[in-house]
Amino acid sequence: MTCQMRECRSNACVTEGCAQRLVAERGTQRQLFSLGVSCLIAAAGCEALTPRLAPVQSSRVVQVESFRQTFQVENVLRAERVFRSVLGPENYAALSPEEWMPYVEKMLRGSVEALGTGTYVVSLLPTDHHQFFFEGWGHYSVLDLDAKQIMVSGEFTAVDDGPHSTAEFEQGYFDTRVRQTLVRHIAPQHPSFVHEFELVLRVHVRRLDPDLYILDYDAGHEIGIPNEEGNLEVAGCLQFEHRDDGRKLIDLRGIGLLRNDYGDKLSSAGFAPERALAAPKWLELRQCPAHSKGPDCACPHVAHGKATPAGSTVPAAPATELAPAR
């Protein structure tokens, strides 16, 4: 068969005549692809056929998630320290002990929770498709469930700390720093100060198949804040809204189709290579008995709002009607 090659475009040279003839004779896409390869090899001046035609942004995963966070504190001293980290030193100092102590006690009883919504983005690194970076942003409020009041509210951003290895999906989790900007609403008779601080969120994922993952909706995702030694201890557990239909997949099976020429192009444009920062250092987390809330207790795994024997959780609650702060 003689193939008359037409102009090469997008790294592929396949003649209309060859394609039409093969479809008529054999009618399969695989044979059409094989014939296209044969035509390419025989043609002078054409680039080698490569399946790497997809732009890297086609692998980007964007999803919106709602979440509920409980605080993990086992005594008054630790509840006070976590409460102070939420409010910030200026807001904490503006309140008298008589004003802040009831909220510490409520946090200890499990009557303080946070609700929020965020948008999260997982993108493969253009220069290395076995690395990814994670970004996110959103809004949340810390609630006094007894009084149905908003205690503090604000915005959060997942900080881009550079590339993560996709092998972290295999291990079942990755860590990301979260920067928050909060405003106090309780005790409005006192000045309210903007409070910025950072924590670390451990995001758990489930492997469904090789290179196919989903956010682990049955997991408690640990929220870490640094202790006096600088190590991260668990201050709360976050649960994303459960989905039964598995609609939000992280599918990495098409990595071999992505273009792989970004490194040279970025380097020639003056961009420096990406470098990962040091991983956060946690306390050694352990599975604790039910109702334990120590700083080294991993968050429990749940299923449809029911705790597994390894731990306990607060079941999903209906929407909370909020009253104005007094």
Buried (B, 14 or more C-beta within 10 A) or exposed (E): EEBEBEEBEEBBBBBEBBBEBBBEEEEEEEEBBEBBBEBBEEBEEBEEBEEEEBEBEEBEBEBEBEBBBBBBBBEEEBBBBBBBBBBBEEBBEBBEEEEBBEBBBBBBEBBBBBBBEBEBBBBBBBBBBEBBBBBBBBEBBBBBBEBEBBBBBBBBBBBBBEBBBBEBBEEBBBBBBBBBEBBBBBBEEBEBBEBEBEBBBBBBBBBEEEBBBBBBBBBBBBBBBBBEEEBBBBBBBBBBEEEEEEEBBBBBEEBEBBBBEBBEEBEEEEEEEBEEEEEBEBBEBEBBEEEBBBBBBBBBBBEEEEBBEBBBBBEEEEEBEBEEBE
